[in-house]
Amino acid sequence: MAKAGEAGGLAGNQFAIVFAVAVVWVAGMRKELVRKSRFLSLVLRHDPAAAGVALDAQGWVAVGELLRGAADAGVVITPEELLEIVQTNEKRRFLIDDTGERIRANQGHSVQVDVDLAVATPPAQLFHGTATRFVEAIEREGLKPMGRLHVHLSADVATARQVGARHGRPYILVVDAGGMVAAGRMFWRSANGVWLTADVPPQFLSSEAVETA
């Protein structure tokens, strides 16, 4: 009976080792996909030359061309990995067209492209997440695109908090979107739900619903 118990214990230990190795492997694969996703963001939003490609006027590039350019730049992305990145990115940053042959970023470009955004009417309030160290300047100067084509705004506080946390201790600003529309300001909504506008003057900002962590 002791030997049977020992055998069971050994099997249990082996399972634990295999499970631990699997967890490490999955974590490593996930980290690698994040690295590749960041490279795609760089190429499709800011620096197409990093993969030796050119975006068309609407921000599209051929999938095959992108994958070849990425590989030449030392970032090998398989078609399966590309599809997984597009489908699982929680912010839905990328879009593959209906043919499956072209890809672009939904928004966030610093290069000049037109991603066919239609003017949309926003809710009365939108939110912007930033870090506490930037608040004083924002309250003085308003929100500016800072190298991008648009200011990015969130429809809810939770999303804005996540955005702000990427830059430090999060601070949520409330945007009087209704007031901006009444003043003739335009808004667009990207395919992944981000609200966009050219800028937000300080008189349309408040911190009455501040959320910090």
N, C-alpha and C positions, 0 to 999 in steps of 0.2 A: 504493500500500500504506500509505503514511503517513496518507493521508486516512482510509482504512478504520480504521487504528489509532486516529486521533483521534476518529472517530465512535464506536468502541467505548468509548473512554475517557469520552466525553461521556455515552453511555448509562449507563455504570457510575456516573458521578457523579450522574446524575438518579435512578437507582435508589437510591443511598445517601441522597439527600435525601428521596425519597419514604418510604423505610424509616424514617429518623429522625423525620420528621413523624408517621408512623403510630405509632411508639413513644411519642412525646410525647402524642399524642391518646389512646392507650390508657391511659397513666399518668394523664392528666387525668380520664378517665372513671372509672378505678378510685378515684382520690382522691375524686371526687364521690360514688360509691357508698358509700365509707367514711363520708363526712359524713352521708349520708342514713341509713345504718345506725345511726350514733350517735344521730341524732335519733329513730329508731324505738325504740332502747333507752331513751332518756329518756322517751318517751311511754308505752311499754308496761310499763315497770318502775317508774318513779319519779314522773312528772308528766304524767298524761293531759291535764291542762288546757293543756299547752303546745301541743296540737293541738286544743283545744276539744272533747275527747271524754271519755267516761266508760267505764271498764271494768266488765264485769259481775262477779258474785261469784267467778267462776273466772278472771278476767283477760282474757276475750275482748272484742273489739270488732269491729264489722263492717268489712270491708276497705274498702268504698266510703266509709264514714264517716271512717275513718282517713285515706284519701288526700285527701278533701276538706278535712279539718281541717289536714292537713300543708300543702296548697297555700295555705290561708288564712293559715297561719303563715309562708309564704314558702319552704317546702321542697316543691318539686314532685316527686312520685314517681309514675312511671307504673306501671300494673299489671305490666308486663314487668320493670321495675326492682325492684319489690317481690318478685316471684317469684325473681329472680336473687339478691337479698340473702338471702332465706330459704334458698335452695338452696346457696349458695356460702359462707355464713358458717361459718368453720372451727370455731367453737364451737357452732354450731347453736342460736343463742340464741332463734330464733323458730319458731313452729309455725302453719301454716295448717290449718284443720280439713278433714275429708273433703269437705265441700260446696264448699270454696274460697271461702267467704263470710265467714269469721271468722279472726282472727289473734290470737295472744297471745305473750308471752315465756315461755320454758320455766321460768325461775327467775331469781332475782336481784332480786326485787321489794322495794321499800321501802314501797309502798302495800299495804294489807291485802287480799289475795286468797287464794283456795284453789284451787291448780292441780291438785287431785285426785292428790296424790302418795300412793303406797302405801308403808307402812312396809316397809323392806327390810333384810336382813342384810348388813352390809358385810364386806369382807375384813378380816383381822386387823389390817392396817396401812393407814392412809390418809396422805395427805401434804398439807401446806399451804404454798404458796409466798408469801413476803412479802419485804420489803426489810430489809436488815440494820439499818437505823435503828429498826425497830419491834420487834426481837427481844427486847430487854430488858423492855419493857412486856408483851409477850405471855407471856414465861416467868414473869413475876410475876403477871399477871392472867388468863392463859388467852386463848383465842380467843373473841371476841364478834361478834355480827352486824354491829355498827357501822352501824346504820340500816337494814339489810336484815332480812328475816324469818328467815334462817338463816345459819349459817357454811357457806362453800363449801369442799369438800375434793376432792382429786384422787386417782384410783386409782393413779397412777404418778408417779415423780419427774420425768420429762421434762415432763409437763403442768404440774406444780406449779412447775417452774423457769420455764416460759413466763409463768405468772401472776405470779410474783415479779418477773420482769424488767420488768414493766409499771410497777413502783413504784420501781425503783432497782436496786441490786446485789442479786441474788436470794439468798434464804436459805430452805432447805427444812426445815420442821419435820415430824417423824414423829408421827402420831396413833395412839395405842393404841386403835383402834376396837373390837377384841375386848374389851378391858378395859372400855370404856365400855358395850358391850352387856351384859356381865356385871353391870355396876352399874345396869342398868335404863334406860340412855340409848337414845333412839330415833334411827334414821337413815332418811333417804328418798333415793331416787335419781331424779333428774330425767330427762326424756325425752332429754336430750343427754349423759347419762352423768356429771353432776356429783353428788357425794355431799353431802347436806345434813344438818345437825344443829342443834339449838338453840344450843349453845355447846360449847366444849371446855375444861374446867377444867385448870389447869396440871399437875396430877399425871398427866394422860394425854398429855402432850407430852414429846418428847425431840428432840435435835438430832444423834443418833448417825449419821444418814445425810445430814448436811448437804451440799448441793451449792451452791457459789458460783461466780460468774463475774465 
